[in-house]
């Protein structure tokens, strides 16, 4: 397996734990799920930008933050769409639905970050 993918997975575990922990906290506090995703995404972007850029892709150029944010906007809307779809299909447990989406959204995030944000 490629070293960059391994780093992405390890940093992704850290970032995912941080982001999902915030999402679960906001759901627990009673926030409507789009707001829970929004707030956890905003806070996660700030945390993830530095960890992902520096530790995975070896880039610390703050000018890349706008592309990085665009990736998170895309994954935010994908997340909301699929949470809505799961709810529409009768899966009302947002904790499980959010957890199920972690791996596919992580794959989308890796590809967008590698080829759009941190490309050389």
C-alpha positions as a printed NumPy array, in Angstrom:
array([[  0.   ,   0.   ,   0.   ],
       [  1.216,   3.483,  -0.857],
       [  2.774,   5.382,   2.112],
       [  0.631,   8.419,   1.338],
       [ -2.544,   6.351,   1.591],
       [ -1.388,   4.917,   4.925],
       [ -0.691,   8.437,   6.224],
       [ -4.078,   9.551,   4.914],
       [ -5.758,   6.693,   6.764],
       [ -3.943,   7.431,  10.035],
       [ -4.501,  11.183,   9.864],
       [ -8.012,  10.457,   8.634],
       [ -8.697,   8.409,  11.752],
       [ -7.607,  11.353,  13.883],
       [ -9.618,  13.842,  11.813],
       [-12.641,  11.555,  11.601],
       [-12.636,  10.98 ,  15.339],
       [-12.524,  14.731,  15.84 ],
       [-15.244,  15.466,  13.25 ],
       [-17.57 ,  12.592,  14.113],
       [-17.149,  13.335,  17.803],
       [-18.33 ,  16.879,  17.165],
       [-21.206,  15.634,  14.961],
       [-22.349,  13.182,  17.651],
       [-22.044,  15.861,  20.337],
       [-24.166,  18.298,  18.324],
       [-26.815,  15.614,  17.633],
       [-26.805,  14.758,  21.345],
       [-27.303,  18.441,  22.162],
       [-30.402,  18.387,  19.948],
       [-29.167,  20.208,  16.854],
       [-30.979,  19.457,  13.61 ],
       [-28.709,  17.142,  11.57 ],
       [-27.832,  19.639,   8.77 ],
       [-26.618,  22.084,  11.43 ],
       [-24.74 ,  19.33 ,  13.258],
       [-22.961,  18.453,  10.008],
       [-22.333,  22.124,   9.197],
       [-20.784,  23.003,  12.559],
       [-18.71 ,  19.821,  12.794],
       [-17.533,  20.392,   9.216],
       [-16.494,  24.008,   9.817],
       [-14.526,  23.117,  12.937],
       [-13.157,  20.007,  11.256],
       [-11.907,  21.963,   8.234],
       [ -9.735,  24.156,  10.398],
       [ -8.275,  21.175,  12.239],
       [ -7.972,  18.95 ,   9.167],
       [ -6.337,  21.475,   6.837],
       [ -3.102,  21.542,   8.769],
       [ -2.985,  17.852,   9.653],
       [ -3.867,  16.689,   6.142],
       [ -1.693,  19.191,   4.293],
       [  1.416,  18.806,   6.407],
       [  1.318,  15.164,   7.494],
       [ -0.155,  13.523,   4.391],
       [  0.721,  15.677,   1.402],
       [  3.757,  17.57 ,   2.749],
       [  2.249,  20.948,   1.934],
       [  1.631,  23.76 ,   4.407],
       [  0.712,  26.536,   1.977],
       [ -2.139,  28.459,   3.622],
       [ -3.234,  29.63 ,   0.166],
       [ -4.634,  26.151,  -0.453],
       [ -7.292,  26.61 ,   2.228],
       [ -9.878,  27.798,  -0.304],
       [ -9.573,  24.644,  -2.417],
       [ -9.576,  22.594,   0.766],
       [-12.762,  24.345,   1.885],
       [-14.353,  23.6  ,  -1.491],
       [-13.657,  19.902,  -0.949],
       [-15.433,  20.137,   2.382],
       [-18.37 ,  21.991,   0.842],
       [-18.714,  19.172,  -1.676],
       [-18.483,  16.482,   1.007],
       [-20.906,  18.46 ,   3.221],
       [-23.588,  18.416,   0.528],
       [-22.921,  14.753,  -0.239],
       [-23.232,  13.997,   3.478],
       [-26.497,  15.925,   3.817],
       [-27.923,  14.298,   0.697],
       [-27.13 ,  10.772,   1.855],
       [-28.331,  11.443,   5.429],
       [-31.58 ,  12.737,   3.926],
       [-31.769,   9.688,   1.64 ],
       [-31.225,   7.282,   4.553],
       [-33.9  ,   9.113,   6.549],
       [-36.265,   9.011,   3.559],
       [-35.623,   5.258,   3.244],
       [-36.614,   4.835,   6.902],
       [-33.211,   4.756,   8.595],
       [-33.852,   7.357,  11.279],
       [-30.755,   6.746,  13.41 ],
       [-28.449,   9.64 ,  12.509],
       [-25.574,   8.15 ,  14.543],
       [-25.492,   4.979,  12.445],
       [-26.2  ,   6.781,   9.172],
       [-23.376,   9.232,   9.823],
       [-21.054,   6.356,  10.71 ],
       [-21.937,   4.407,   7.537],
       [-21.028,   7.432,   5.412],
       [-17.535,   7.828,   6.902],
       [-15.666,   5.487,   4.529],
       [-17.23 ,   6.528,   1.203],
       [-16.92 ,  10.218,   2.057],
       [-13.306,   9.672,   3.16 ],
       [-12.545,   8.136,  -0.242],
       [-14.089,  11.119,  -2.031],
       [-12.126,  13.458,   0.235],
       [ -8.802,  11.701,  -0.441],
       [ -9.237,  11.826,  -4.195],
       [-10.285,  15.472,  -4.225],
       [ -7.464,  16.476,  -1.875],
       [ -4.827,  14.525,  -3.786],
       [ -5.775,  15.663,  -7.278],
       [ -7.37 ,  19.074,  -6.673],
       [ -6.031,  20.633,  -3.461],
       [ -2.528,  19.351,  -2.749],
       [ -1.442,  18.354,  -6.236],
       [  2.088,  19.288,  -7.181]])
